[in-house]
Amino acid sequence: MHAKFFVSLKRVCSVLNRVYLNENVNKKSENQQGPKFCFETLFRRAIQCLTPEEFARIPEFRHREDALACLFGRLILRHSAQKFTGEPWKSIKFERTERGKPFLAEPADTKFGLNVSHQGDYVAFASSCSSKVGVDVMRLDTERNNKTADEYINSMAKSASPEELRMMRSQPTEAMKMTMFYRYWCLKEAILKATGVGIMKDLNSLDFRVNLQDRYRPGAFVTSTTVLEDGKLQDQWIFEETFVDGKHSAAVCKEKKLPRECVFRQDPETKIFFSKITFNSLLENAEIINAMPDNGLAIYEDFIKKPRKTF
């Protein structure tokens, strides 16, 4: 049940941008019609493969990337639940905890956990044999509203422990300081999502300790990071830190203790990197569960009119 994959928002939006937003082209070429038709078909099918409750939030987003991220996140959860359980797409049902974390309600009594995150150019997914798993992905932005790295870190100081602040400030370059900042933020989001807390008032009570002997860079797979809460080691967790690409870091938090039937108990050192999954693959075995007028045409046309983010 351990899996990690991602969907690229940037790639999808780039195709759409070439097809729809090139105002200098009056007549679309044959090769432009291909991507347009393919995406339109997938999009209109996808929105009808969600329940009305799952779909409701998607049209509310102002920007195209956010609407897509929401759509992909919901599809990834359904796709994975269907794959893991073998149940029909229509019988899969998600509900949310009081704090808003989605969980698989039907089929009931499943033991595995699923989680999604979206930020920057990607929607990321992680699962575990145990129910408690959290994933976070962060784009390593260089723009900081004209602030230096130290100024930016100082503005977020209430969310970091003294040791984390020391580590961030001691990095030799601006880029390395910000990479360390995003690393800590990613870790904190991952553990909050694994526990289901969601939003925590005192993030500085979570004190992550990283081993600088383990190089943190694209291609790395770091599992040596530990966390203290209010000064006490929380050794029930394991953190897997990787990169989706050179500009996006990711962290997965999951329980060390796995169910007896989990195949990963035999080799807990197995490295599972993020792999890419396509829009088309997400709809494998999908079924229409919320048929829309005109096969979702109006929703698609509204989506196409949404502006793209400029940052």
One Martini backbone bead per residue (centre of mass of N, CA, C, O) as a GRO file, in nm:
protein
  311
    1MET     BB    1   0.049   0.067   0.000
    2HIS     BB    2   0.304   0.201  -0.100
    3ALA     BB    3   0.290   0.534  -0.240
    4LYS     BB    4   0.414   0.764  -0.511
    5PHE     BB    5   0.274   1.057  -0.671
    6PHE     BB    6   0.232   1.279  -0.965
    7VAL     BB    7   0.101   1.589  -1.095
    8SER     BB    8   0.127   1.814  -1.365
    9LEU     BB    9   0.027   2.141  -1.401
   10LYS     BB   10   0.220   2.278  -1.599
   11ARG     BB   11   0.180   2.095  -1.843
   12VAL     BB   12  -0.123   2.134  -1.883
   13CYS     BB   13  -0.121   2.452  -1.896
   14SER     BB   14   0.071   2.473  -2.139
   15VAL     BB   15  -0.112   2.344  -2.345
   16LEU     BB   16  -0.349   2.541  -2.311
   17ASN     BB   17  -0.192   2.797  -2.376
   18ARG     BB   18  -0.122   2.724  -2.671
   19VAL     BB   19  -0.423   2.685  -2.767
   20TYR     BB   20  -0.587   2.953  -2.630
   21LEU     BB   21  -0.364   3.216  -2.578
   22ASN     BB   22  -0.287   3.263  -2.884
   23GLU     BB   23  -0.365   3.558  -3.040
   24ASN     BB   24  -0.179   3.528  -3.314
   25VAL     BB   25  -0.369   3.281  -3.374
   26ASN     BB   26  -0.638   3.210  -3.589
   27LYS     BB   27  -0.539   2.910  -3.665
   28LYS     BB   28  -0.547   2.598  -3.573
   29SER     BB   29  -0.359   2.343  -3.569
   30GLU     BB   30  -0.357   2.010  -3.572
   31ASN     BB   31  -0.165   1.974  -3.317
   32GLN     BB   32  -0.356   2.154  -3.132
   33GLN     BB   33  -0.617   1.987  -3.138
   34GLY     BB   34  -0.524   1.744  -2.981
   35PRO     BB   35  -0.484   1.853  -2.688
   36LYS     BB   36  -0.759   1.984  -2.663
   37PHE     BB   37  -0.937   1.737  -2.700
   38CYS     BB   38  -0.813   1.563  -2.482
   39PHE     BB   39  -0.863   1.748  -2.238
   40GLU     BB   40  -1.163   1.795  -2.266
   41THR     BB   41  -1.245   1.502  -2.237
   42LEU     BB   42  -1.118   1.453  -1.958
   43PHE     BB   43  -1.252   1.680  -1.799
   44ARG     BB   44  -1.555   1.610  -1.851
   45ARG     BB   45  -1.527   1.332  -1.722
   46ALA     BB   46  -1.401   1.392  -1.443
   47ILE     BB   47  -1.633   1.572  -1.315
   48GLN     BB   48  -1.834   1.305  -1.336
   49CYS     BB   49  -1.639   1.121  -1.128
   50LEU     BB   50  -1.776   1.291  -0.909
   51THR     BB   51  -1.918   1.406  -0.659
   52PRO     BB   52  -2.090   1.679  -0.576
   53GLU     BB   53  -1.909   1.738  -0.327
   54GLU     BB   54  -1.631   1.715  -0.477
   55PHE     BB   55  -1.698   1.935  -0.703
   56ALA     BB   56  -1.798   2.213  -0.575
   57ARG     BB   57  -1.510   2.365  -0.540
   58ILE     BB   58  -1.382   2.397  -0.825
   59PRO     BB   59  -1.540   2.656  -0.954
   60GLU     BB   60  -1.440   2.867  -0.722
   61PHE     BB   61  -1.186   2.908  -0.855
   62ARG     BB   62  -1.000   3.153  -1.017
   63HIS     BB   63  -0.774   2.960  -1.098
   64ARG     BB   64  -0.671   2.708  -1.294
   65GLU     BB   65  -0.464   2.559  -1.111
   66ASP     BB   66  -0.654   2.524  -0.862
   67ALA     BB   67  -0.875   2.361  -0.999
   68LEU     BB   68  -0.689   2.128  -1.089
   69ALA     BB   69  -0.579   2.048  -0.812
   70CYS     BB   70  -0.852   1.966  -0.699
   71LEU     BB   71  -0.923   1.755  -0.907
   72PHE     BB   72  -0.670   1.573  -0.880
   73GLY     BB   73  -0.694   1.513  -0.579
   74ARG     BB   74  -0.965   1.357  -0.600
   75LEU     BB   75  -0.876   1.149  -0.811
   76ILE     BB   76  -0.641   1.019  -0.660
   77LEU     BB   77  -0.803   0.903  -0.428
   78ARG     BB   78  -0.994   0.727  -0.597
   79HIS     BB   79  -0.790   0.569  -0.761
   80SER     BB   80  -0.643   0.440  -0.515
   81ALA     BB   81  -0.881   0.309  -0.373
   82GLN     BB   82  -0.955   0.126  -0.611
   83LYS     BB   83  -0.685  -0.023  -0.635
   84PHE     BB   84  -0.660  -0.132  -0.334
   85THR     BB   85  -0.964  -0.269  -0.321
   86GLY     BB   86  -1.138  -0.334  -0.603
   87GLU     BB   87  -1.358  -0.144  -0.612
   88PRO     BB   88  -1.592   0.030  -0.729
   89TRP     BB   89  -1.604   0.358  -0.797
   90LYS     BB   90  -1.900   0.411  -0.686
   91SER     BB   91  -1.833   0.286  -0.384
   92ILE     BB   92  -1.663   0.518  -0.324
   93LYS     BB   93  -1.606   0.688   0.002
   94PHE     BB   94  -1.574   1.015   0.133
   95GLU     BB   95  -1.463   1.173   0.429
   96ARG     BB   96  -1.450   1.399   0.715
   97THR     BB   97  -1.312   1.531   0.958
   98GLU     BB   98  -1.333   1.784   1.183
   99ARG     BB   99  -1.045   1.892   1.043
  100GLY     BB  100  -1.070   1.794   0.716
  101LYS     BB  101  -0.978   1.504   0.677
  102PRO     BB  102  -0.961   1.268   0.451
  103PHE     BB  103  -1.153   0.957   0.431
  104LEU     BB  104  -1.225   0.620   0.407
  105ALA     BB  105  -1.557   0.494   0.432
  106GLU     BB  106  -1.582   0.343   0.143
  107PRO     BB  107  -1.476   0.097   0.241
  108ALA     BB  108  -1.473  -0.040   0.535
  109ASP     BB  109  -1.199  -0.103   0.740
  110THR     BB  110  -0.954   0.027   0.644
  111LYS     BB  111  -0.587   0.056   0.696
  112PHE     BB  112  -0.507   0.258   0.504
  113GLY     BB  113  -0.339   0.554   0.378
  114LEU     BB  114  -0.423   0.887   0.251
  115ASN     BB  115  -0.255   1.161   0.059
  116VAL     BB  116  -0.253   1.516  -0.026
  117SER     BB  117  -0.076   1.766  -0.234
  118HIS     BB  118  -0.062   2.129  -0.324
  119GLN     BB  119   0.212   2.297  -0.498
  120GLY     BB  120   0.278   2.471  -0.745
  121ASP     BB  121   0.328   2.220  -1.007
  122TYR     BB  122   0.191   2.008  -0.792
  123VAL     BB  123   0.046   1.687  -0.725
  124ALA     BB  124   0.060   1.494  -0.431
  125PHE     BB  125   0.114   1.142  -0.329
  126ALA     BB  126   0.038   0.926  -0.038
  127SER     BB  127   0.097   0.602   0.114
  128SER     BB  128  -0.009   0.352   0.367
  129CYS     BB  129  -0.062   0.080   0.569
  130SER     BB  130  -0.129   0.302   0.748
  131SER     BB  131  -0.343   0.565   0.839
  132LYS     BB  132  -0.083   0.744   0.903
  133VAL     BB  133  -0.049   1.004   0.658
  134GLY     BB  134   0.179   1.254   0.514
  135VAL     BB  135   0.191   1.521   0.264
  136ASP     BB  136   0.440   1.748   0.113
  137VAL     BB  137   0.466   2.026  -0.118
  138MET     BB  138   0.738   2.247  -0.238
  139ARG     BB  139   0.828   2.548  -0.363
  140LEU     BB  140   1.146   2.698  -0.435
  141ASP     BB  141   1.132   3.006  -0.384
  142THR     BB  142   1.285   3.332  -0.461
  143GLU     BB  143   1.045   3.498  -0.399
  144ARG     BB  144   1.012   3.764  -0.112
  145ASN     BB  145   0.915   4.057  -0.126
  146ASN     BB  146   1.214   4.187  -0.104
  147LYS     BB  147   1.342   3.980   0.082
  148THR     BB  148   1.546   3.844   0.271
  149ALA     BB  149   1.605   3.554   0.415
  150ASP     BB  150   1.619   3.666   0.706
  151GLU     BB  151   1.358   3.829   0.693
  152TYR     BB  152   1.174   3.593   0.629
  153ILE     BB  153   1.243   3.417   0.874
  154ASN     BB  154   1.162   3.630   1.088
  155SER     BB  155   0.854   3.641   0.996
  156MET     BB  156   0.849   3.304   1.080
  157ALA     BB  157   0.959   3.245   1.376
  158LYS     BB  158   0.700   3.132   1.535
  159SER     BB  159   0.724   2.842   1.363
  160ALA     BB  160   1.003   2.805   1.512
  161SER     BB  161   1.263   2.676   1.649
  162PRO     BB  162   1.565   2.752   1.769
  163GLU     BB  163   1.714   2.533   1.599
  164GLU     BB  164   1.590   2.601   1.326
  165LEU     BB  165   1.688   2.893   1.315
  166ARG     BB  166   1.986   2.831   1.331
  167MET     BB  167   2.000   2.661   1.071
  168MET     BB  168   1.899   2.871   0.872
  169ARG     BB  169   2.103   3.111   0.944
  170SER     BB  170   2.378   2.924   0.893
  171GLN     BB  171   2.360   2.941   0.609
  172PRO     BB  172   2.570   3.059   0.344
  173THR     BB  173   2.307   3.110   0.165
  174GLU     BB  174   2.014   3.217   0.047
  175ALA     BB  175   1.922   2.951  -0.083
  176MET     BB  176   1.985   2.765   0.166
  177LYS     BB  177   1.799   2.903   0.365
  178MET     BB  178   1.533   2.854   0.202
  179THR     BB  179   1.554   2.550   0.181
  180MET     BB  180   1.538   2.504   0.488
  181PHE     BB  181   1.268   2.633   0.530
  182TYR     BB  182   1.104   2.445   0.340
  183ARG     BB  183   1.177   2.188   0.482
  184TYR     BB  184   1.038   2.244   0.751
  185TRP     BB  185   0.758   2.305   0.642
  186CYS     BB  186   0.709   2.031   0.513
  187LEU     BB  187   0.733   1.862   0.771
  188LYS     BB  188   0.502   1.997   0.931
  189GLU     BB  189   0.276   1.935   0.735
  190ALA     BB  190   0.305   1.626   0.734
  191ILE     BB  191   0.246   1.571   1.039
  192LEU     BB  192  -0.031   1.715   1.053
  193LYS     BB  193  -0.161   1.524   0.841
  194ALA     BB  194  -0.110   1.255   0.985
  195THR     BB  195  -0.267   1.339   1.257
  196GLY     BB  196  -0.508   1.559   1.174
  197VAL     BB  197  -0.475   1.857   1.273
  198GLY     BB  198  -0.362   2.075   1.044
  199ILE     BB  199  -0.385   2.313   1.274
  200MET     BB  200  -0.130   2.482   1.462
  201LYS     BB  201  -0.051   2.715   1.689
  202ASP     BB  202   0.243   2.578   1.786
  203LEU     BB  203   0.495   2.510   1.572
  204ASN     BB  204   0.747   2.538   1.776
  205SER     BB  205   0.693   2.253   1.919
  206LEU     BB  206   0.816   2.160   1.654
  207ASP     BB  207   1.137   1.982   1.644
  208PHE     BB  208   1.359   1.958   1.394
  209ARG     BB  209   1.613   1.707   1.309
  210VAL     BB  210   1.894   1.736   1.109
  211ASN     BB  211   2.125   1.565   0.894
  212LEU     BB  212   2.402   1.697   0.727
  213GLN     BB  213   2.521   1.423   0.614
  214ASP     BB  214   2.256   1.432   0.459
  215ARG     BB  215   2.193   1.507   0.151
  216TYR     BB  216   1.994   1.789   0.036
  217ARG     BB  217   1.876   1.684  -0.280
  218PRO     BB  218   1.841   1.598  -0.578
  219GLY     BB  219   1.797   1.236  -0.533
  220ALA     BB  220   1.727   1.216  -0.254
  221PHE     BB  221   1.687   0.995   0.058
  222VAL     BB  222   1.560   1.100   0.359
  223THR     BB  223   1.545   0.932   0.710
  224SER     BB  224   1.696   1.093   0.970
  225THR     BB  225   1.471   1.255   1.063
  226THR     BB  226   1.352   1.427   1.352
  227VAL     BB  227   1.111   1.473   1.635
  228LEU     BB  228   1.001   1.723   1.860
  229GLU     BB  229   0.766   1.759   2.140
  230ASP     BB  230   0.820   1.947   2.389
  231GLY     BB  231   1.117   1.784   2.400
  232LYS     BB  232   0.998   1.512   2.276
  233LEU     BB  233   1.047   1.225   2.132
  234GLN     BB  234   0.897   1.112   1.811
  235ASP     BB  235   0.949   0.769   1.730
  236GLN     BB  236   0.681   0.688   1.550
  237TRP     BB  237   0.828   0.836   1.318
  238ILE     BB  238   0.872   0.874   0.959
  239PHE     BB  239   1.089   1.042   0.722
  240GLU     BB  240   1.050   1.136   0.372
  241GLU     BB  241   1.298   1.296   0.172
  242THR     BB  242   1.238   1.470  -0.134
  243PHE     BB  243   1.223   1.519  -0.495
  244VAL     BB  244   1.049   1.601  -0.777
  245ASP     BB  245   1.244   1.841  -0.834
  246GLY     BB  246   1.463   2.111  -0.836
  247LYS     BB  247   1.191   2.300  -0.716
  248HIS     BB  248   1.070   2.040  -0.545
  249SER     BB  249   0.974   1.949  -0.235
  250ALA     BB  250   0.935   1.651  -0.015
  251ALA     BB  251   0.715   1.507   0.244
  252VAL     BB  252   0.688   1.208   0.449
  253CYS     BB  253   0.456   1.089   0.695
  254LYS     BB  254   0.494   0.793   0.905
  255GLU     BB  255   0.461   0.502   1.048
  256LYS     BB  256   0.673   0.264   1.166
  257LYS     BB  257   0.443   0.087   1.244
  258LEU     BB  258   0.336  -0.205   1.087
  259PRO     BB  259   0.145  -0.417   0.964
  260ARG     BB  260   0.182  -0.752   0.927
  261GLU     BB  261   0.073  -0.753   0.615
  262CYS     BB  262   0.300  -0.575   0.534
  263VAL     BB  263   0.555  -0.593   0.300
  264PHE     BB  264   0.745  -0.359   0.432
  265ARG     BB  265   0.845  -0.514   0.684
  266GLN     BB  266   1.079  -0.674   0.541
  267ASP     BB  267   1.169  -0.372   0.398
  268PRO     BB  268   1.199  -0.062   0.540
  269GLU     BB  269   1.434   0.054   0.327
  270THR     BB  270   1.259   0.116   0.108
  271LYS     BB  271   1.262   0.308  -0.188
  272ILE     BB  272   1.016   0.568  -0.256
  273PHE     BB  273   0.951   0.740  -0.526
  274PHE     BB  274   0.838   0.969  -0.730
  275SER     BB  275   0.580   0.935  -0.970
  276LYS     BB  276   0.427   0.961  -1.271
  277ILE     BB  277   0.092   1.075  -1.356
  278THR     BB  278  -0.176   1.079  -1.558
  279PHE     BB  279  -0.478   1.185  -1.641
  280ASN     BB  280  -0.568   0.925  -1.782
  281SER     BB  281  -0.490   0.728  -1.544
  282LEU     BB  282  -0.699   0.842  -1.334
  283LEU     BB  283  -0.948   0.715  -1.525
  284GLU     BB  284  -0.905   0.440  -1.452
  285ASN     BB  285  -1.207   0.286  -1.381
  286ALA     BB  286  -1.394   0.506  -1.420
  287GLU     BB  287  -1.713   0.662  -1.324
  288ILE     BB  288  -2.017   0.783  -1.365
  289ILE     BB  289  -2.177   0.988  -1.083
  290ASN     BB  290  -2.228   1.299  -1.226
  291ALA     BB  291  -2.429   1.392  -1.439
  292MET     BB  292  -2.419   1.638  -1.700
  293PRO     BB  293  -2.496   1.879  -1.887
  294ASP     BB  294  -2.350   1.844  -2.185
  295ASN     BB  295  -2.106   1.689  -2.062
  296GLY     BB  296  -1.976   1.958  -1.915
  297LEU     BB  297  -1.940   2.216  -2.096
  298ALA     BB  298  -1.985   2.467  -1.912
  299ILE     BB  299  -1.758   2.402  -1.714
  300TYR     BB  300  -1.531   2.408  -1.920
  301GLU     BB  301  -1.569   2.701  -2.022
  302ASP     BB  302  -1.518   2.831  -1.745
  303PHE     BB  303  -1.234   2.723  -1.708
  304ILE     BB  304  -1.097   2.854  -1.962
  305LYS     BB  305  -1.153   3.156  -1.848
  306LYS     BB  306  -0.947   3.128  -1.653
  307PRO     BB  307  -0.684   3.244  -1.509
  308ARG     BB  308  -0.354   3.260  -1.477
  309LYS     BB  309  -0.088   3.250  -1.308
  310THR     BB  310   0.196   3.491  -1.242
  311PHE     BB  311   0.370   3.296  -1.004
   0.00000   0.00000   0.00000
